[in-house]
Amino acid sequence: MKITGVETFLVDIPMQTPVSPYQSRYISSSSTGALIMRIETDSGIVGWGETPQRLSFQNAKSFTGEEASYFRPILLDKDPTDISALYADWGIEEPYLQALVEMACWDILGKQCGQPLHRLLGGMYRDRVEVTCCMGIRGPEEAATISKHYVDLGFSTMKTKAGRSPEEDLAMVRAIRESVGDRLNLRIDPNMGYSPELALQLAKDLEPYDLQYFEQPMDKALLQESADIRQQTKTPLALNESVTTMENVRKILELNAADFLLPDTYQCGGLWAVKLVGEIAASANVPCIFHCSHDLGLRTATMLHMAGSSPNFPLANDCTYYSLENDIITQPFEIREGTIAIPTGPGLGIEIDEAMLKRYLVKSSIE
């Protein structure tokens, strides 16, 4: 099988309340977007891939509309089922672009075999995957109201953004606990917002609120500092931005720098890399959670296949899918009691809605 055609599409879909506006310490977003890839083959099989908006929008003119100058010389005439070769020597420069291509290749391989992706990744371990509810930085009153809303919808785990100030974070966490008690497992994510000194003090101050974990409070390079903090607080630490190369993952585990890891395809370079992170982490008894970067149906499907086939993804995985106004797949996923069923069709197990793809195309970014 050979790749005969490559297209990319930049799309952006509005998010709804209460997720929108999604305020982190450095940006507020009200939409979910992605760079979408379509790969055609000489066998007639078509594969689809997705990579996150924040990265792809920075490179919209380079990788949309005229993407042939980058992707086609690399991909044309390659066998899309040679996924190990993609990692080893196809020469794609950035992990998030490699992940985009790799997803489409897995979709093609699954369709060629007539098997859903989770079968190729080890078989079904769980048929439904638990997902989080998410919230940007909010004031205490809003945080209390939103957390109650999520409990009413049947979610069991909540993740909030954080990182602008420890006082703000504590007030938000306190309000959530006062509103819903222990009915939500609670995670907060400062996105590397604090120094080691502030991170340690905040971790200690958070101890009474029984967080499931405190995610990436410091710069991604500060692995020894993360290990040190773990020895001085009862608040569990998780790492996401630090989870990139296998070398970095090995360092994290050797240092005992995290209670949990949050790998993602666009940071690690693809789905197979995330699978390997999960397996290596399992050898050290460190559970994994699939990270979300505001995903459409393609990346959500990838998360479901991975978590559904991997025992070491036992907790609720990051997700803001429920906030989308719409999606570019023909049958959007249904969240029931905080869980989503794993797709069972071949490949990613979903089909693209061409009309929706056209509707949400960001034309201004490629002019």
Sequence and secondary structure as in RCSB ss.txt:
>XXXX:A:sequence
MKITGVETFLVDIPMQTPVSPYQSRYISSSSTGALIMRIETDSGIVGWGETPQRLSFQNAKSFTGEEASYFRPIL
LDKDPTDISALYADWGIEEPYLQALVEMACWDILGKQCGQPLHRLLGGMYRDRVEVTCCMGIRGPEEAATISKHY
VDLGFSTMKTKAGRSPEEDLAMVRAIRESVGDRLNLRIDPNMGYSPELALQLAKDLEPYDLQYFEQPMDKALLQE
SADIRQQTKTPLALNESVTTMENVRKILELNAADFLLPDTYQCGGLWAVKLVGEIAASANVPCIFHCSHDLGLRT
ATMLHMAGSSPNFPLANDCTYYSLENDIITQPFEIREGTIAIPTGPGLGIEIDEAMLKRYLVKSSIE
>XXXX:A:secstr
  EEEEEEEEEEEEB TTT SEE SS EE EEEEEEEEEEETTS EEEEEEEHHHHHHTHHHHSSSGGGTHHHHH
TT  TT HHHHHHHS  SSHHHHHHHHHHHHHHHHHHHT BHHHHTT  S SEEEB EEE S  HHHHHHHHHHH
HHHT  EEEEE  S HHHHHHHHHHHHHHHTTSSEEEEE SS S HHHHHHHHHHTGGG  SEEE  S TT HHH
HHHHHTT SS EEESTT  SHHHHHHHHHHT  SEE   HHHHTSHHHHHHHHHHHHHTT  B    SS  HHHH
HHHHHHHHH TT  S B   GGGBS  SBSS    BTTEEE   SSBTS  B HHHHHHTB GGGG 
